Amino acid sequence: MRAIVCGAWGKVETLELGELPAPVPKAGEVLIRVHAAGVNYADAIMVGGTYQTKPDFPFSPGLEAAGEIMAVGPGVERARIGERVMAILNHGGFAEQVTARAHEAYPLPQAMDYATAAGFLTAYVSSHVAIRWQGRLEAGESMLVLGAAGGVGLTAVEIGKAMGATVIAGASSAAKLAIAKEHGADHLIDYGRQDLKDEVERLTGGEGVDVCYDPVGGPLFDKALSSLAWGGRILLIGFVAGVPQIPANRLLVKHRAALGSSLRYFRHNRPDQLKASVDELLVWYEAGKLRPLISAQFELARTVEAIRVLTERRVVGKVVVTL
């Protein structure tokens, strides 16, 4: 089968379009004919050899995909041949076929196309498990979202609104903030030219926010931590701008909490809550509360370019590879 092949750890540019053996579903797995695959920052990290998991060479990256079931492994009862699904993967999405654990291959809503589905799970589920299960956001609370026009940030804006929160979107330009506004943000902060902490204080009457969703890290983290209300929770989703250091005394003084959330580990430890997250997200999607933004699509042969436009932050929303 055609696939994007990683034969050694290195830069994304070392990936090549080649051939890999077609996978065979094991017990509890399904085989999917891939129509589209989502692109994530983790793809570049995996190719570089610094991701939490290191597949054997050669392998294809790609942590989420959408397509139709071609075959099922032993013990699989729910899935059926020809069913349209989107799946969370260990890797392998940038290929014509991929295997997934059957309970992590979710049927598509009738109105959802493959490109939308390919970019849905990782971003929306990552945000939902962080906000619902770690952040414990409640209706009537306030939430600050950093990187609010990015692939996960935009989903956090929509999820916060669906949960009944007041959402403050932070981004580095007016153009990005306009997109966050279109997706439901109540207030906007351009931290490219405004002071994040000062603006949060102004918007909250000096109280601060109950939850901060931070997929950025780096220099913004310190001001975000200072923007929390008493009892506030900051959610650590990723560190595209660098890994910050947390001064523990600042958590203690205002009864704050810093909470990490990683879908890759959550899915193995809380499969029941993972399913509950997907179920709620699909209800919101069919109700029109979630409007996934797929801003760029690339053919399989252009996968390196697809990863680069994401990691270089040249797009908003999600990027997908189509087959």
Secondary structure in CASP SS format (residue, H / E / C, confidence):
PFRMAT SS
TARGET T0000
AUTHOR 0000-0000-0000
METHOD secondary structure of the structure
MODEL  1
M C 1.00
R E 1.00
A E 1.00
I E 1.00
V E 1.00
C E 1.00
G C 1.00
A C 1.00
W C 1.00
G C 1.00
K C 1.00
V H 1.00
E H 1.00
T H 1.00
L C 1.00
E E 1.00
L E 1.00
G E 1.00
E E 1.00
L C 1.00
P C 1.00
A C 1.00
P C 1.00
V C 1.00
P C 1.00
K C 1.00
A C 1.00
G C 1.00
E E 1.00
V E 1.00
L E 1.00
I E 1.00
R E 1.00
V E 1.00
H E 1.00
A E 1.00
A E 1.00
G E 1.00
V C 1.00
N C 1.00
Y H 1.00
A H 1.00
D H 1.00
A H 1.00
I H 1.00
M H 1.00
V H 1.00
G C 1.00
G C 1.00
T C 1.00
Y C 1.00
Q C 1.00
T C 1.00
K C 1.00
P C 1.00
D C 1.00
F C 1.00
P C 1.00
F E 1.00
S C 1.00
P C 1.00
G C 1.00
L C 1.00
E E 1.00
A E 1.00
A E 1.00
G E 1.00
E E 1.00
I E 1.00
M E 1.00
A E 1.00
V E 1.00
G C 1.00
P C 1.00
G C 1.00
V C 1.00
E C 1.00
R C 1.00
A C 1.00
R C 1.00
I C 1.00
G C 1.00
E C 1.00
R E 1.00
V E 1.00
M E 1.00
A E 1.00
I E 1.00
L C 1.00
N C 1.00
H C 1.00
G C 1.00
G C 1.00
F C 1.00
A E 1.00
E C 1.00
Q E 1.00
V E 1.00
T E 1.00
A E 1.00
R E 1.00
A H 1.00
H H 1.00
E H 1.00
A E 1.00
Y E 1.00
P E 1.00
L C 1.00
P C 1.00
Q C 1.00
A C 1.00
M C 1.00
D C 1.00
Y H 1.00
A H 1.00
T H 1.00
A H 1.00
A H 1.00
G C 1.00
F C 1.00
L H 1.00
T H 1.00
A H 1.00
Y H 1.00
V H 1.00
S H 1.00
S H 1.00
H H 1.00
V H 1.00
A H 1.00
I H 1.00
R H 1.00
W H 1.00
Q H 1.00
G C 1.00
R C 1.00
L C 1.00
E C 1.00
A C 1.00
G C 1.00
E C 1.00
S E 1.00
M E 1.00
L E 1.00
V E 1.00
L C 1.00
G C 1.00
A C 1.00
A C 1.00
G C 1.00
G C 1.00
V C 1.00
G H 1.00
L H 1.00
T H 1.00
A H 1.00
V H 1.00
E H 1.00
I H 1.00
G H 1.00
K H 1.00
A H 1.00
M C 1.00
G C 1.00
A C 1.00
T E 1.00
V E 1.00
I E 1.00
A E 1.00
G E 1.00
A E 1.00
S C 1.00
S C 1.00
A H 1.00
A H 1.00
K H 1.00
L H 1.00
A H 1.00
I H 1.00
A H 1.00
K H 1.00
E H 1.00
H C 1.00
G C 1.00
A C 1.00
D C 1.00
H E 1.00
L E 1.00
I E 1.00
D E 1.00
Y C 1.00
G C 1.00
R C 1.00
Q C 1.00
D C 1.00
L H 1.00
K H 1.00
D H 1.00
E H 1.00
V H 1.00
E H 1.00
R H 1.00
L H 1.00
T C 1.00
G C 1.00
G C 1.00
E C 1.00
G C 1.00
V E 1.00
D E 1.00
V E 1.00
C E 1.00
Y E 1.00
D E 1.00
P C 1.00
V C 1.00
G C 1.00
G C 1.00
P C 1.00
L H 1.00
F H 1.00
D H 1.00
K H 1.00
A H 1.00
L H 1.00
S H 1.00
S C 1.00
L E 1.00
A E 1.00
W E 1.00
G E 1.00
G E 1.00
R E 1.00
I E 1.00
L E 1.00
L E 1.00
I C 1.00
G C 1.00
F C 1.00
V C 1.00
A C 1.00
G C 1.00
V C 1.00
P C 1.00
Q C 1.00
I C 1.00
P C 1.00
A H 1.00
N H 1.00
R H 1.00
L H 1.00
L H 1.00
V H 1.00
K C 1.00
H C 1.00
R C 1.00
A E 1.00
A E 1.00
L E 1.00
G E 1.00
S C 1.00
S C 1.00
L H 1.00
R H 1.00
Y H 1.00
F H 1.00
R H 1.00
H H 1.00
N H 1.00
R C 1.00
P H 1.00
D H 1.00
Q H 1.00
L H 1.00
K H 1.00
A H 1.00
S H 1.00
V H 1.00
D H 1.00
E H 1.00
L H 1.00
L H 1.00
V H 1.00
W H 1.00
Y H 1.00
E H 1.00
A C 1.00
G C 1.00
K C 1.00
L C 1.00
R C 1.00
P C 1.00
L C 1.00
I E 1.00
S E 1.00
A E 1.00
Q E 1.00
F E 1.00
E E 1.00
L H 1.00
A H 1.00
R H 1.00
T H 1.00
V H 1.00
E H 1.00
A H 1.00
I H 1.00
R H 1.00
V H 1.00
L H 1.00
T H 1.00
E C 1.00
R C 1.00
R C 1.00
V C 1.00
V C 1.00
G C 1.00
K E 1.00
V E 1.00
V E 1.00
V E 1.00
T E 1.00
L C 1.00
END
